[in-house]
Amino acid sequence: MSKSAVNDDAPEQAAFAALEGVVGQALESLAGLSKRAQSAEAKNAELSELVKRFTGDDAEAGRMLSRLKRLEEENADLRHRLQLGRAGVERMIARIRFLENQA
């Protein structure tokens, strides 16, 4: 095999190595998400049982759990909005500092 044929394979080998790295990271991430989902499901089942014992009524337990889920989703949304707001404030501060340095 000529030296140029070996050099022609180098970009492909680098691309495959990069692809293997990305796939490996994706698999690790998927495994972590799977563990988190299993943990959340177990926690949800435990919480459901506790609420049923506390209320003594399956319907009331369902209402409480659905309200809890809505509140958790709302909390996640508010955290996301806060994060976006902070990023906006940081950009504004950066602009102000830039303008101050220009003066």
N, C-alpha and C positions, 0 to 999 in steps of 0.2 A: 504494500500500500504506500502510495506516495505521501510526502509530507503535506501537500495541499489538501489531500483527502482527509487527513487527520484534522487539519485546521477547519475544514468545512463542517465537521461533526461537532466541534467545540460549542457553537451557539446552541445546537440542539441539546447537547448534554447539559449545558447550563440551564436551558429552559426546562428540561426534565427535572433537574435538581431543584429548581425553584418551585416547580409544580408539586414535587414530592413534599417539599417543605410546607407549602400552602395546604395540601391535602392533610398532612400530619397535624397541622394546627387546627384545621377544621374538625378532624376526628377528635382531638383533645377537647375542643370546645363543645362538640356534640356530647361527649362523655360527661363533661361537667354539667351541661344543661340537663342531661338525662338524670343525673344524680340529684340535681336541684328539684326537678319535676317529681321524682319519687319521694323526696323529702317533703315537698309541699303537699302531695297527695296524702301522705301518711299524717301530716299535721292537720290537714283538712278533715280527715276521717276522725282523728282524735278530738278535734274541736267540735265536730258534729255530734259525736257521742256525748261530750261534756254538756253541750247546749241542750240536748234531748233530756239528759238527766236533770239539768237545772230547771228547765221549763216544764218537763213532764208532758209536753205536747209537741208532736212531730211537726205540725203546721207552723207553730210559733218558732220552733227551732229553724225551720226552713226560711221563714221571714227574717229572723235575726241573722242567719248566715248570708242570705242574699244582700241584706243591708250592709253587713260587714264587708262583703265583696265589693259593693258599690263604693263604699267609703275608701277602701284600699285603692280602687282604681282612680277615684277622685284625688286621693293623696299622691299617687304616682303622677297624675296629670299636673297637679300643682307643683310638685317637685321639678318636673320637666319645664314648666313655665318659669319657675324661679331660676333654673339653670340658664334658660334662654335670656331672661332679664339680666342676670349677672353678666353674661357674655356681652350683651348690648351695652351695659354700663362700662364694662372694661374697654370696649371699643371706643366709647365716647371719651373716657379718661385718656386713652392713648391719643386720640385726635387732639384733645385739649393740650396735652403735654407737647405734642408736635407743634401746634400753633404757638404755644408759649415759647418754644425753642426757636421758632422762626422770627419772633419779635425782637 
